[in-house]
Amino acid sequence: MAEDLTIIQGSKAEVYQSLIPQIKALLEGEPDLVANLGNISAALKEQFGWLWVGFYLVKPGSKSFGTAQDAETELVLGPFQGPVACTRIKKGRGVCGAAWQNAATLIVPDVEKFPGHIACSSLSRSEIVVPLIKNGEVIGVLDVDATELDQFDETDKKYLEEIVAILHL
Ligand code: SME
């Protein structure tokens, strides 16, 4: 199978409509979640050139290591493309933690105006976070950051939600 991505110019919707079948082909027959999250991150980063594209996954919190207690969960950094990022985010914290808590996509036109935004990179200006939902529970999030203000809208929400649905979680 050819692994090259066809990058196109066009409206945002046209670009997503070209990319989505390619992402479906990349994920076809591959059950490994980490492999698929890696390829989605790379495909989005390559096509759109955003600052940061990647996933955080809900996992046991670091405080629960070595204890028998029912662990508090956190978002833990998963496959991504872009600058190094913070590794753990608690529920309700930052844009990612808020999208987790609300189980809903969050569009942030200006990260400086989002209370509690976690600045992994000082270059980030706007952000969109899409939850990954399995059996009604959030199991992770897709996080995308851009260097310009107001880069994400309902078109991104629609197509990024379509892309995470390809995962068949
Ligand atoms: N800005 C995010 C943190 C993750 S980084 O952007 C990669 C937030 O506020 O949740």
Residues whose N, C-alpha, C, O or C-beta is under 5 A from the ligand:
A	BS01	SME	W52 A85 R93 G94 V95 C96 G97 G116 H117 I118 A119 C120 D145
